[in-house]
């Protein structure tokens, strides 16, 4: 997540009850995508494992704490598929031994052979509104995106089909662990949670 929480950029401070929770979009890494350990959603920019029930922060005007989320979709469709596909491919084909992939995924992309997913969260409590999104006191994961692009799903390439099957299986495990929904990626692309 972009750290847009600078206090000079706050547009409004809100107090949102859970019953009127706002929606935001964010991205996580799925820890343990390629082993038998428990699958968990981990923040991309913080060493923070998201709890299955409720994420909490302490946002104040004079700090950068809280749960960040964008208020609109701003990711690249190509990257969602290809970054995850490359992690699957290099993990299974090169088994950690490809130096250039190690550099790209660990230094540049910092994903270390785990899938990245995007999804929608509900956010409430003390909420700071920014042009780009929100910084909230409480957040719950509502859903994560699965791949629904016909080009990828209908691919005849065996490696492509293995990747899609594996990715969706990992997402199903997250669905069960977090008691959330899986949504087609094309629906997440249309997300716009901006409020006036």
Buried (B, 14 or more C-beta within 10 A) or exposed (E): BEEBBEEEEBEEEBEBEEEEBBBBBBBBBBBBBBEEEEBBBBBEEEEBBBEBEEBEBEBBEEEBEBBBBBBEBEBEEEEBBEBBBBBBBBBBEEEEEBEEBBEBBEEEBEBBBBBBBBBBBBBBBBBBBBEBBBBBBBBBBBBBBBBBBEEBEEBEEEEBBEBBEBBBEBBEBBBEEBEBEBBEBEEBBEBEBEEE
